[in-house]
Amino acid sequence: MAEKDTPRPQQQRGPMGGHGPGGHAGLVEKPKNFWRTTRRLMSYMSDRLVGLCFVLAFAIISVIFQIRTPKILGQATTEIFKGVMKGQSEQKAGFSIAGLPINYDKIVHIIIIVGLMYLASAVFSFLQQYIMTRISQQTVYKLRKFMKQKMRVVPIKYYDTHSNGDIMSRAVNDMDNIASTLQQSLTQAVTSTVTFIGTLWMMLTISWKLTLIALVTIPLSLIIVGIVAPRSQKFFAAQQKSLGLLNNQVEENYAGQQVLKSFNKEDNTIETFEVQNKNYYQAAWKAQFISGIIMPLMIFLNNIGYVFVAVIGGIGVSNGSITLGNVQAFLQYTNQFSQPISQLANLMNTIQSTIASAERVFEVMDEEEMKDTKANRKVEDTNNLIELEHVQFGYEDDLLMTDYNLTVKPGQQVAIVGPTGAGKTTIINLLERFYDVQGGAIRLNGTDTRDLDRESLRSHFAMVLQDTWLFTGSIYDNIKYGREDASKDTIMAAAKAAHVDEFVRKLPDGYDTVLNEEASNISQGHRQLVTIARAFVADPEILILDEATSSVDTRTEVQIQHAMSELLKNRTSFVVAHRLSTIQNADNIIVMNHGAVVETGTHNELLAQNGFYATLYNSQFSDNVSFD
């Protein structure tokens, strides 16, 4: 709203506000209810069960082709070995041979079969990846769509109690995390499981003794992971915390460059940065080192197993208990055997992180929605445009308004005054039904606003706030935002009335000038003039105006004041006043303090009461300062 001074629940801000792919590997957020959230996530894929069945089938077929090839290829090695040994035997027996008696036709036949199997594996892998990509993206598209719809119906209180970074993290990072896992990790889990089982089976068909030797390394690997992983988790947590503090400082320093330089605080800032940077370095190298030694240790154990298999397999070949091709195939399976175990271990962390992301998304979807408050209440016959009758309201349990009454006739001006933090935006929140009253009623033309659609109610209002909001786009489109069906003549007339035309004509691209993300390529005063022009285009029945101009130059201030005066003519208005001299002729003045309405009346009536308003008025003019 106009000011950030309304008493509300504090936003929950964190140093990073990021989840999903942006999070650091090694620091895994645990889901609160893994299986329930998993079932709920899978329910969004229920209309694509046929596609999922094809994905699983293609993944399994691809892996089967993949794990069968080493043993078949080993037959070629065996055939070559047989030919070499036969040739050597014949030579030793004194036979003259022109070449080794190797069956090259059979070898070529085997190589063709292996090539076709690798090709088939690649084709099925491509098909399952293609289908899964479409399924995952369609699922996340549906999730994003539902979340967007949900964000339209959650009450404003949700936005007041959650930081923008947290909401964006759920809508973007967590969604990307889910998409990535659905696309890759699900099929990876299937292929790794099938690869593990298939490889183990193929190893057993070759030699159960060699298989036992290969299996010895598994418990040793698990012991290493069990000892090292918890230690690295602790250091990753410290690293993430240090990184958050470091990012905060860097962001703060860059945002406040001018202030830092004007107070000659560069050296102090560098010293503080060095401390934070050193803390991050200490935590980071420990985390990376501890987690980094897992893979070398795993490789070392695998190599030990590989050596024992090679030695014992070689002995088996020498005594004829096993063929050379089978030993070659077994060594390949030994290398493949550890991969699915590592992949499944990594996938557990990835899947846990993804389910945690899904929980965060579902938390938004489970938020309470704005209630349907229509009850066909009696429509009062009145000449008043707006009536507040026995209104009770509070952001928390404590009521800020206990029995507030106000009547506003068409064309009247109501001023809202009070010191910073007084809660001047509370009245605006109630008028536009950003929050609903907890007692009493607010009526528009005699109709209780709770019986009106929020969109219909807000079509009667337009707001011009101190904190201007302009979107990325041209100045023309930003003005047209007030009413999309407005003609070009209407938009140009509004621009001239708001003194926008004067400065826009001097810009190289005129009305086609594209404003950047924060509209920082035009001045604060010009931004406020554009919002006034937007209100002119909207042509509202009721205007809500924040008339602060403290951050603009004198000439622009005069232009803004003139544009506001033109906008207020013959229009019902609520003005958040910062200088009491501008609202002395208001038809009603609402005085607020500590979130509650303390006085109501005209300027003269309030001065005569000699209360809080009189104190504000006298202090402002006697000291020539603003009470803000």
C-alpha positions as CSV (number, residue, x, y, z in Angstrom):
1,M,0.0,0.0,0.0
2,A,0.9,3.6,0.3
3,E,3.2,3.1,3.2
4,K,4.9,0.3,4.9
5,D,3.6,1.4,8.3
6,T,0.6,-0.7,8.9
7,P,0.9,-3.0,11.9
8,R,0.9,-6.5,10.4
9,P,2.5,-9.9,11.1
10,Q,6.1,-9.7,10.3
11,Q,7.3,-11.3,7.0
12,Q,9.4,-14.4,7.4
13,R,12.6,-13.6,5.6
14,G,15.7,-15.7,5.4
15,P,19.2,-14.9,4.3
16,M,18.8,-16.8,1.0
17,G,15.2,-17.6,0.3
18,G,16.1,-20.3,-2.2
19,H,15.4,-23.9,-2.6
20,G,15.6,-26.4,-5.4
21,P,18.4,-26.4,-7.9
22,G,19.9,-23.3,-6.4
23,G,20.5,-25.2,-3.1
24,H,23.8,-26.6,-2.3
25,A,24.5,-30.3,-2.8
26,G,25.0,-32.0,0.5
27,L,22.5,-29.9,2.5
28,V,19.2,-31.8,2.0
29,E,15.9,-30.5,3.3
30,K,13.9,-33.4,4.7
31,P,10.2,-33.7,3.9
32,K,7.8,-33.8,6.8
33,N,5.6,-36.5,5.4
34,F,7.4,-38.3,2.6
35,W,4.9,-40.9,1.4
36,R,1.8,-38.8,1.6
37,T,3.4,-36.0,-0.4
38,T,4.8,-38.5,-2.9
39,R,1.3,-39.9,-3.5
40,R,-0.1,-36.5,-3.9
41,L,2.6,-35.5,-6.4
42,M,2.1,-38.7,-8.3
43,S,-1.7,-37.9,-8.4
44,Y,-0.9,-35.0,-10.8
45,M,0.4,-37.7,-13.2
46,S,-2.6,-40.0,-12.9
47,D,-4.0,-38.9,-16.3
48,R,-0.7,-40.0,-17.9
49,L,-0.5,-43.5,-16.6
50,V,-0.3,-45.0,-20.1
51,G,2.7,-42.8,-20.9
52,L,4.3,-43.7,-17.6
53,C,3.9,-47.4,-18.3
54,F,5.6,-46.9,-21.7
55,V,8.4,-45.0,-20.0
56,L,9.0,-47.8,-17.5
57,A,8.8,-50.5,-20.1
58,F,11.2,-48.7,-22.5
59,A,13.6,-48.0,-19.6
60,I,13.6,-51.6,-18.5
61,I,14.1,-52.8,-22.1
62,S,16.9,-50.3,-22.7
63,V,18.7,-51.5,-19.6
64,I,18.2,-55.2,-20.5
65,F,19.8,-54.6,-23.9
66,Q,22.6,-52.7,-22.1
67,I,23.5,-55.3,-19.5
68,R,23.3,-58.3,-21.9
69,T,25.9,-56.9,-24.3
70,P,29.1,-57.5,-22.2
71,K,28.4,-61.2,-21.9
72,I,27.7,-61.5,-25.6
73,L,30.7,-59.5,-26.5
74,G,32.7,-61.8,-24.2
75,Q,31.9,-64.6,-26.6
76,A,33.9,-62.8,-29.3
77,T,36.8,-62.6,-26.9
78,T,36.4,-66.3,-26.1
79,E,36.3,-67.1,-29.8
80,I,39.5,-65.2,-30.5
81,F,41.2,-66.8,-27.4
82,K,40.1,-70.3,-28.7
83,G,41.6,-69.6,-32.1
84,V,44.8,-68.3,-30.7
85,M,45.2,-71.3,-28.3
86,K,44.3,-73.8,-31.1
87,G,46.8,-72.2,-33.4
88,Q,49.5,-72.3,-30.8
89,S,48.7,-76.0,-30.1
90,E,48.9,-76.8,-33.8
91,Q,52.3,-75.0,-34.1
92,K,53.6,-76.9,-31.1
93,A,52.4,-80.1,-32.7
94,G,54.5,-79.3,-35.8
95,F,51.7,-78.3,-38.2
96,S,52.3,-75.5,-40.6
97,I,49.5,-72.9,-40.5
98,A,49.0,-69.9,-42.7
99,G,47.1,-68.0,-40.0
100,L,45.4,-68.4,-36.7
101,P,42.2,-70.6,-37.0
102,I,39.9,-67.8,-35.7
103,N,36.2,-67.9,-36.8
104,Y,36.0,-64.3,-38.0
105,D,32.5,-64.8,-39.4
106,K,31.3,-65.7,-36.0
107,I,33.1,-62.7,-34.5
108,V,31.6,-60.3,-37.0
109,H,28.2,-61.9,-36.3
110,I,28.6,-61.3,-32.6
111,I,29.8,-57.7,-33.2
112,I,26.8,-57.0,-35.4
113,I,24.5,-58.4,-32.7
114,V,26.2,-56.2,-30.0
115,G,25.9,-53.2,-32.2
116,L,22.2,-53.8,-32.8
117,M,21.7,-54.3,-29.1
118,Y,23.5,-51.0,-28.2
119,L,21.4,-49.3,-30.9
120,A,18.2,-50.7,-29.6
121,S,19.2,-49.7,-26.0
122,A,19.8,-46.1,-27.3
123,V,16.5,-46.0,-29.2
124,F,14.5,-47.2,-26.2
125,S,16.4,-44.8,-23.9
126,F,15.7,-41.9,-26.2
127,L,12.0,-42.8,-26.4
128,Q,11.5,-43.1,-22.7
129,Q,13.4,-39.8,-22.1
130,Y,11.3,-38.0,-24.7
131,I,8.0,-39.3,-23.2
132,M,9.1,-38.6,-19.7
133,T,10.2,-35.1,-20.6
134,R,6.7,-34.3,-21.9
135,I,5.0,-35.9,-18.9
136,S,7.2,-34.1,-16.4
137,Q,6.8,-30.7,-18.1
138,Q,3.0,-31.2,-18.5
139,T,2.8,-32.2,-14.8
140,V,4.7,-29.1,-13.6
141,Y,2.7,-27.0,-16.1
142,K,-0.4,-28.2,-14.3
143,L,1.1,-27.6,-10.9
144,R,2.2,-24.0,-11.9
145,K,-1.3,-23.4,-13.3
146,F,-3.0,-24.6,-10.1
147,M,-0.5,-22.5,-8.0
148,K,-1.2,-19.4,-10.1
149,Q,-4.9,-19.9,-9.6
150,K,-4.4,-20.4,-5.9
151,M,-2.3,-17.2,-5.6
152,R,-5.3,-15.3,-7.0
153,V,-7.6,-16.5,-4.2
154,V,-5.4,-16.5,-1.2
155,P,-6.1,-13.4,1.1
156,I,-3.8,-10.5,1.1
157,K,-2.8,-11.6,4.6
158,Y,-0.8,-14.4,3.0
159,Y,1.3,-11.9,1.0
160,D,1.8,-9.7,4.1
161,T,3.1,-12.7,6.1
162,H,5.4,-14.2,3.5
163,S,8.3,-12.5,1.8
164,N,8.4,-12.1,-2.0
165,G,11.6,-14.2,-2.1
166,D,9.8,-17.1,-0.3
167,I,6.8,-17.0,-2.7
168,M,9.1,-16.8,-5.8
169,S,11.2,-19.6,-4.4
170,R,8.2,-21.9,-4.2
171,A,6.8,-20.8,-7.6
172,V,10.1,-21.1,-9.5
173,N,12.9,-22.9,-7.7
174,D,10.8,-25.6,-6.1
175,M,8.8,-26.1,-9.3
176,D,12.1,-26.5,-11.3
177,N,13.3,-28.9,-8.7
178,I,10.2,-31.1,-9.2
179,A,10.4,-30.9,-13.0
180,S,14.1,-31.9,-13.0
181,T,13.4,-34.9,-10.7
182,L,10.3,-36.1,-12.6
183,Q,12.2,-35.9,-15.8
184,Q,15.4,-37.5,-14.8
185,S,15.4,-39.1,-11.3
186,L,12.3,-41.3,-11.7
187,T,13.6,-43.0,-14.8
188,Q,17.1,-43.0,-13.3
189,A,15.7,-44.8,-10.2
190,V,14.1,-47.4,-12.4
191,T,17.1,-47.9,-14.6
192,S,19.5,-48.0,-11.7
193,T,17.4,-50.6,-9.9
194,V,17.0,-52.8,-13.0
195,T,20.7,-52.4,-13.8
196,F,21.6,-53.5,-10.2
197,I,19.4,-56.5,-10.3
198,G,20.3,-57.4,-13.9
199,T,24.0,-57.0,-13.4
200,L,23.9,-59.1,-10.3
201,W,22.0,-61.8,-12.2
202,M,24.4,-61.7,-15.1
203,M,27.3,-62.0,-12.6
204,L,25.7,-65.0,-10.9
205,T,25.2,-66.7,-14.3
206,I,29.0,-66.4,-14.9
207,S,30.4,-67.3,-11.5
208,W,28.9,-67.3,-8.0
209,K,32.3,-67.3,-6.5
210,L,33.5,-64.1,-8.3
211,T,30.1,-62.5,-7.5
212,L,30.7,-63.1,-3.7
213,I,34.1,-61.4,-4.1
214,A,32.5,-58.4,-5.8
215,L,29.8,-58.2,-3.2
216,V,32.3,-57.9,-0.3
217,T,33.0,-54.2,-1.2
218,I,29.4,-53.2,-0.8
219,P,29.2,-53.2,3.1
220,L,32.6,-51.5,3.2
221,S,31.3,-48.8,0.9
222,L,28.2,-48.3,3.0
223,I,30.3,-48.0,6.2
224,I,32.4,-45.3,4.5
225,V,29.3,-43.4,3.4
226,G,27.7,-43.8,6.9
227,I,30.8,-42.4,8.6
228,V,31.6,-39.5,6.2
229,A,28.2,-38.3,5.1
230,P,26.9,-37.1,8.5
231,R,30.1,-35.1,9.0
232,S,29.9,-33.5,5.6
233,Q,26.2,-32.6,6.3
234,K,27.3,-30.6,9.4
235,F,29.9,-28.7,7.4
236,F,27.5,-28.1,4.5
237,A,25.0,-26.5,7.0
238,A,27.7,-24.2,8.2
239,Q,28.7,-23.4,4.7
240,Q,25.2,-22.5,3.7
241,K,24.8,-20.3,6.7
242,S,28.0,-18.5,6.0
243,L,27.1,-18.1,2.3
244,G,23.8,-16.5,3.3
245,L,25.5,-14.0,5.6
246,L,28.1,-13.2,2.9
247,N,25.4,-12.7,0.2
248,N,23.5,-10.4,2.5
249,Q,26.5,-8.2,3.1
250,V,27.5,-8.1,-0.6
251,E,23.9,-7.2,-1.6
252,E,23.7,-4.5,1.1
253,N,27.1,-3.0,0.2
254,Y,26.3,-2.8,-3.5
255,A,22.8,-1.3,-2.9
256,G,24.3,1.3,-0.5
257,Q,27.4,2.2,-2.5
258,Q,26.8,6.0,-2.3
259,V,26.2,6.0,1.4
260,L,29.3,3.9,2.0
261,K,31.4,6.2,0.0
262,S,29.9,9.4,1.4
263,F,30.8,8.2,5.0
264,N,34.2,6.8,3.9
265,K,33.2,3.3,5.2
266,E,35.0,1.4,2.4
267,D,37.8,0.1,4.7
268,N,35.4,-1.0,7.4
269,T,33.2,-2.7,4.9
270,I,36.2,-4.6,3.4
271,E,37.3,-5.7,6.9
272,T,33.8,-7.0,7.7
273,F,33.7,-8.8,4.3
274,E,37.1,-10.4,5.0
275,V,35.8,-11.8,8.2
276,Q,32.7,-13.2,6.5
277,N,34.7,-14.5,3.6
278,K,37.1,-16.2,5.8
279,N,34.3,-17.9,7.8
280,Y,32.8,-19.0,4.5
281,Y,36.2,-20.3,3.3
282,Q,36.7,-22.3,6.5
283,A,33.2,-23.9,6.3
284,A,33.4,-24.5,2.5
285,W,36.7,-26.3,2.3
286,K,35.8,-28.6,5.1
287,A,32.5,-29.4,3.5
288,Q,34.0,-30.0,0.1
289,F,37.0,-31.9,1.4
290,I,34.9,-34.3,3.6
291,S,32.3,-34.9,0.9
292,G,35.0,-35.2,-1.7
293,I,36.9,-38.1,-0.1
294,I,33.8,-40.3,-0.4
295,M,34.3,-40.9,-4.2
296,P,38.1,-41.7,-4.0
297,L,37.5,-44.2,-1.2
298,M,34.6,-45.8,-3.1
299,I,36.8,-46.0,-6.3
300,F,39.7,-47.5,-4.2
301,L,37.4,-50.2,-2.8
302,N,36.0,-50.9,-6.3
303,N,39.5,-51.2,-7.6
304,I,40.5,-53.6,-4.8
305,G,37.5,-55.8,-5.8
306,Y,38.4,-55.4,-9.4
307,V,41.9,-56.7,-8.8
308,F,40.7,-59.7,-6.8
309,V,38.2,-60.6,-9.5
310,A,40.8,-60.3,-12.2
311,V,43.3,-62.4,-10.3
312,I,40.9,-65.2,-9.4
313,G,39.2,-65.0,-12.8
314,G,42.6,-65.4,-14.4
315,I,43.3,-68.5,-12.3
316,G,40.0,-69.8,-13.4
317,V,40.8,-69.3,-17.1
318,S,44.1,-71.1,-16.6
319,N,42.6,-74.2,-15.2
320,G,39.6,-74.1,-17.6
321,S,36.8,-73.5,-15.1
322,I,35.8,-70.2,-16.7
323,T,36.2,-68.8,-20.2
324,L,38.3,-65.6,-20.9
325,G,35.3,-63.9,-22.5
326,N,33.3,-64.5,-19.3
327,V,36.1,-63.0,-17.2
328,Q,36.2,-60.0,-19.4
329,A,32.3,-59.7,-19.2
330,F,32.5,-60.1,-15.4
331,L,35.1,-57.3,-15.1
332,Q,32.8,-55.0,-17.0
333,Y,29.9,-56.0,-14.7
334,T,32.1,-55.3,-11.7
335,N,32.6,-51.8,-12.9
336,Q,28.9,-51.4,-13.7
337,F,27.8,-53.0,-10.4
338,S,28.8,-50.1,-8.2
339,Q,27.4,-47.4,-10.4
340,P,23.7,-48.1,-9.7
341,I,24.4,-48.3,-6.0
342,S,26.0,-44.8,-6.0
343,Q,23.2,-43.5,-8.3
344,L,20.5,-44.8,-6.0
345,A,22.3,-43.3,-2.9
346,N,22.5,-39.9,-4.7
347,L,18.9,-40.2,-5.9
348,M,17.6,-40.6,-2.3
349,N,19.0,-37.2,-1.4
350,T,17.6,-35.7,-4.7
351,I,14.2,-37.3,-4.2
352,Q,14.0,-36.2,-0.6
353,S,14.9,-32.6,-1.6
354,T,12.2,-32.8,-4.3
355,I,9.5,-34.1,-2.0
356,A,10.4,-31.3,0.4
357,S,10.0,-28.8,-2.5
358,A,6.6,-30.5,-3.4
359,E,5.6,-30.0,0.3
360,R,6.4,-26.3,0.1
361,V,4.3,-26.0,-3.1
362,F,1.4,-27.9,-1.6
363,E,1.6,-25.7,1.5
364,V,0.6,-22.8,-0.7
365,M,-2.1,-24.8,-2.4
366,D,-3.5,-25.8,1.0
367,E,-3.6,-22.2,2.2
368,E,-7.0,-20.8,3.3
369,E,-8.7,-19.0,0.4
370,M,-10.7,-15.8,0.5
371,K,-14.1,-16.6,1.9
372,D,-17.3,-16.2,0.0
373,T,-19.0,-13.6,2.2
374,K,-22.2,-13.1,0.2
375,A,-25.3,-13.3,2.4
376,N,-27.9,-11.1,0.6
377,R,-27.8,-8.6,3.3
378,K,-30.3,-5.8,3.3
379,V,-29.5,-2.9,0.9
380,E,-29.9,0.4,2.7
381,D,-31.7,3.4,1.1
382,T,-29.1,6.1,1.5
383,N,-27.6,9.2,-0.2
384,N,-24.2,8.4,1.1
385,L,-21.6,6.8,-1.2
386,I,-19.7,5.0,1.5
387,E,-20.7,4.2,5.0
388,L,-18.7,2.6,7.8
389,E,-21.1,1.4,10.5
390,H,-19.9,0.0,13.8
391,V,-16.8,-1.4,12.2
392,Q,-14.6,-3.7,14.2
393,F,-11.2,-4.8,12.9
394,G,-7.8,-6.0,13.8
395,Y,-4.9,-7.8,12.0
396,E,-4.4,-10.1,14.9
397,D,-6.6,-10.9,17.9
398,D,-6.5,-7.4,19.3
399,L,-9.0,-5.1,17.7
400,L,-7.7,-1.8,16.3
401,M,-11.2,-0.5,15.6
402,T,-13.9,-1.4,18.1
403,D,-16.9,0.7,17.0
404,Y,-16.0,3.0,14.2
405,N,-18.5,5.0,12.1
406,L,-18.0,7.2,9.0
407,T,-20.2,8.5,6.2
408,V,-18.9,9.8,2.9
409,K,-21.1,11.5,0.4
410,P,-20.3,11.7,-3.3
411,G,-17.6,14.2,-4.1
412,Q,-16.4,14.5,-0.5
413,Q,-12.7,14.3,0.5
414,V,-11.6,12.2,3.4
415,A,-8.1,12.7,4.7
416,I,-6.2,10.0,6.7
417,V,-3.5,11.4,8.9
418,G,-1.2,10.1,11.6
419,P,2.5,9.6,12.4
420,T,4.6,6.9,10.7
421,G,3.5,3.5,11.8
422,A,0.1,4.7,12.8
423,G,-1.7,2.3,10.4
424,K,-3.0,4.8,7.9
425,T,-3.4,2.1,5.2
426,T,-5.9,0.1,7.4
427,I,-8.9,2.1,6.1
428,I,-7.7,1.6,2.5
429,N,-7.3,-2.2,3.1
430,L,-10.9,-2.3,4.4
431,L,-12.4,-0.2,1.7
432,E,-10.9,-2.4,-1.1
433,R,-11.6,-5.6,0.9
434,F,-7.9,-6.6,1.1
435,Y,-9.1,-7.5,4.6
436,D,-12.7,-8.0,5.7
437,V,-14.2,-6.3,8.8
438,Q,-14.7,-8.5,11.8
439,G,-17.8,-6.7,12.9
440,G,-20.1,-4.1,11.7
441,A,-20.4,-3.3,7.9
442,I,-18.9,-1.2,5.1
443,R,-21.4,-0.2,2.5
444,L,-21.1,1.2,-1.1
445,N,-24.2,2.9,-2.3
446,G,-26.1,1.1,0.5
447,T,-24.8,-2.4,-0.4
448,D,-22.7,-4.2,2.1
449,T,-19.3,-4.6,0.3
450,R,-19.2,-8.3,1.5
451,D,-22.1,-8.9,-0.9
452,L,-20.1,-7.6,-3.8
453,D,-17.5,-9.4,-5.8
454,R,-14.1,-8.1,-4.9
455,E,-13.3,-7.4,-8.6
456,S,-16.6,-5.5,-8.9
457,L,-16.0,-3.5,-5.8
458,R,-12.4,-2.6,-6.8
459,S,-13.6,-1.3,-10.2
460,H,-15.0,1.7,-8.3
461,F,-11.5,2.6,-7.0
462,A,-8.2,3.7,-8.3
463,M,-5.0,4.2,-6.3
464,V,-2.1,6.6,-6.7
465,L,0.5,5.6,-4.1
466,Q,3.8,7.0,-2.9
467,D,5.4,3.7,-3.6
468,T,4.8,3.7,-7.4
469,W,4.3,0.4,-9.2
470,L,5.1,0.3,-12.9
471,F,5.7,-2.9,-14.9
472,T,8.3,-3.6,-17.5
473,G,6.9,-2.2,-20.7
474,S,6.4,1.1,-22.5
475,I,5.2,4.3,-20.8
476,Y,2.2,4.2,-23.1
477,D,1.2,0.7,-22.0
478,N,1.7,1.6,-18.3
479,I,-0.7,4.5,-18.7
480,K,-3.2,2.3,-20.6
481,Y,-3.1,-0.2,-17.7
482,G,-5.7,2.0,-16.0
483,R,-8.3,0.9,-18.5
484,E,-7.3,-1.5,-21.3
485,D,-10.1,-0.5,-23.6
486,A,-9.1,3.2,-23.4
487,S,-8.7,5.0,-26.8
488,K,-5.4,6.7,-27.8
489,D,-7.0,10.1,-27.4
490,T,-8.1,9.3,-23.8
491,I,-4.6,8.1,-23.0
492,M,-2.9,11.2,-24.5
493,A,-5.4,13.5,-22.7
494,A,-4.6,11.8,-19.4
495,A,-0.9,12.1,-20.1
496,K,-1.2,15.9,-20.7
497,A,-3.4,16.4,-17.6
498,A,-0.9,14.6,-15.4
499,H,2.1,16.5,-17.0
500,V,3.5,13.2,-18.3
501,D,3.5,14.5,-21.9
502,E,6.0,17.2,-21.0
503,F,8.9,14.9,-20.1
504,V,8.0,12.0,-22.4
505,R,8.3,14.2,-25.4
506,K,11.9,14.8,-24.5
507,L,12.8,11.1,-24.4
508,P,14.4,9.6,-27.5
509,D,11.6,7.0,-27.9
510,G,8.8,9.1,-26.4
511,Y,5.8,7.0,-25.3
512,D,7.5,3.9,-26.6
513,T,10.3,4.2,-24.0
514,V,10.5,0.8,-22.3
515,L,10.7,1.0,-18.5
516,N,13.1,-1.5,-16.9
517,E,12.3,-3.8,-14.0
518,E,12.2,-1.1,-11.4
519,A,11.4,1.8,-13.8
520,S,14.7,3.3,-12.6
521,N,15.3,4.8,-16.1
522,I,12.9,7.6,-15.2
523,S,12.9,9.7,-12.0
524,Q,10.8,9.1,-8.9
525,G,8.7,12.2,-9.7
526,H,8.1,11.1,-13.3
527,R,7.1,7.6,-12.1
528,Q,4.5,9.2,-9.8
529,L,3.2,11.4,-12.7
530,V,2.8,8.2,-14.8
531,T,0.7,6.6,-12.0
532,I,-1.5,9.7,-11.8
533,A,-2.0,9.5,-15.6
534,R,-3.0,5.9,-15.2
535,A,-5.6,7.0,-12.6
536,F,-6.9,9.6,-15.0
537,V,-7.4,6.9,-17.6
538,A,-9.2,4.6,-15.1
539,D,-11.6,7.5,-14.3
540,P,-12.6,6.0,-11.0
541,E,-15.6,6.9,-8.9
542,I,-13.5,6.8,-5.8
543,L,-9.8,7.8,-5.6
544,I,-7.3,6.7,-3.0
545,L,-4.3,9.0,-3.0
546,D,-1.0,9.1,-1.2
547,E,0.0,12.7,-1.6
548,A,3.6,12.4,-0.5
549,T,6.2,14.2,-2.7
550,S,9.1,14.3,-0.3
551,S,11.6,12.6,-2.8
552,V,11.1,14.9,-5.8
553,D,12.4,18.3,-6.9
554,T,10.4,21.4,-6.4
555,R,9.3,21.8,-10.1
556,T,8.1,18.2,-10.2
557,E,6.4,18.5,-6.9
558,V,4.4,21.4,-8.2
559,Q,3.5,19.4,-11.3
560,I,2.4,16.4,-9.1
561,Q,0.3,18.7,-6.8
562,H,-1.4,20.2,-9.8
563,A,-2.1,16.9,-11.4
564,M,-3.5,15.5,-8.1
565,S,-5.7,18.6,-7.8
566,E,-7.1,18.0,-11.3
567,L,-7.6,14.3,-10.5
568,L,-9.5,15.1,-7.3
569,K,-12.0,17.5,-8.9
570,N,-15.6,16.3,-8.6
571,R,-14.4,13.0,-7.3
572,T,-14.8,11.2,-4.0
573,S,-11.4,10.7,-2.5
574,F,-9.4,9.3,0.4
575,V,-6.1,11.1,0.8
576,V,-3.3,9.8,2.9
577,A,-1.9,13.1,4.1
578,H,1.7,13.8,5.1
579,R,1.4,17.6,5.3
580,L,-1.6,18.9,7.2
581,S,-1.7,22.1,5.3
582,T,-2.9,20.2,2.2
583,I,-6.0,18.7,3.8
584,Q,-7.4,21.6,5.9
585,N,-10.4,21.8,3.6
586,A,-11.2,18.0,3.7
587,D,-14.8,17.1,4.5
588,N,-13.6,14.6,7.1
589,I,-10.2,13.9,8.7
590,I,-9.5,10.4,10.2
591,V,-6.7,10.6,12.8
592,M,-4.9,7.4,13.5
593,N,-2.3,6.3,16.0
594,H,-0.8,2.9,16.9
595,G,-3.1,1.3,14.3
596,A,-6.4,2.6,15.8
597,V,-8.6,5.5,14.9
598,V,-8.3,8.1,17.7
599,E,-10.2,11.1,16.3
600,T,-12.5,12.0,13.4
601,G,-13.9,15.3,12.3
602,T,-13.2,18.4,10.2
603,H,-10.0,20.4,10.6
604,N,-11.6,23.1,12.8
605,E,-13.5,20.5,14.9
606,L,-10.3,18.6,15.6
607,L,-8.4,21.7,16.5
608,A,-11.2,22.6,18.9
609,Q,-10.9,19.2,20.6
610,N,-7.3,20.0,21.4
611,G,-6.4,16.4,21.1
612,F,-3.9,14.3,19.2
613,Y,-4.6,16.0,15.8
614,A,-4.1,19.4,17.4
615,T,-0.8,18.2,18.8
616,L,0.3,17.0,15.4
617,Y,-0.8,20.2,13.7
618,N,0.9,22.5,16.2
619,S,4.2,20.5,16.3
620,Q,4.4,20.4,12.5
621,F,3.8,24.1,12.0
622,S,5.7,25.4,15.0
623,D,8.8,23.3,14.2
624,N,8.3,23.5,10.4
625,V,8.7,19.7,10.1
626,S,6.6,16.9,8.9
627,F,5.4,14.4,11.5
628,D,6.5,11.6,9.2
